[in-house]
Amino acid sequence: MATLRETDLYQPIKEFLEGQGYAVKGEIGRCDVVATKDDAEPVIVELKLAFSLPLIFQGLQRQTISDLIYLAIPTPKARSGVWAQHRRDALKLCRMLGLGLLFVDLATGNVETMLDPTVYKPRKQPRARQRLLGEFQRRVGDPTVGGGRGRPVMTAYRQDALRCAIALSRHGPSSPAALRKSTGVERAGTILQRDVYGWFERVERGVYAITPVGTTALETFSDTVSKLDAELIALQTS
């Protein structure tokens, strides 16, 4: 089987653009394909044998010349390569960057337009924004270093659970109402009942205690616990 070359993409692309009324020439300047029609914006196509960052970089460089930049690759195989694994992300990336994308079926010479170059404006998600800002406001201090891995993120929910664990460790089994009063955690009942982390157990109707796992968590997150503990002491003496 003959080895594919980028030049194998040229003739199908040329015929595709000529079919739309463009005059097409190859290797103009540093551009693989240039197509013009009357006074319209020129179309520039960069050819590669696979979707890759170098292809993206080439497309971005050509945007200083024209707004109509396309990337062209052979039609990817269904179950292999970067495209198969990251199809949606690759399309989104091209859309965000304002790059068009063409697939060339080298067996038939057919060209499929996957994307046309457009100005990208992402759809905002107000609920996601509210969740983000809500978590920012509820989280006390800055307990988690950005970009870290391994240790669980110290969310506002985890901080509230630690407040409950501190109070139970200090005062013994308590009711949700008592914990709300001593910790200021309004969702104390939900935290105890859901027991997401395995830190709490119900010892009798409406009364909860800290588990050995919860005691270990107080040691694991000792840096955060010391700050929250000081906060709770201030709350109780105010």
Secondary structure, DSSP 8 states (H G I E B T S, - for coil): -----GGGGHHHHHHHHHTTT-EEEEEETTEEEEEE-TTS--EEEEE-SS--HHHHHHHHHHTTT-SEEEEEEE---TTSHHHHHHHHHHHHHHHHHT-EEEEE-TTT--EEEEE----------HHHHHHHHHHHHHS-S--S-TT--SS----HHHHHHHHHHHHHHHH-SB-HHHHHHHH--TTHHHHHHH-TTS-EEEEETTEEEE-HHHHHHHHHTHHHHHHHHHHHHHHHH-
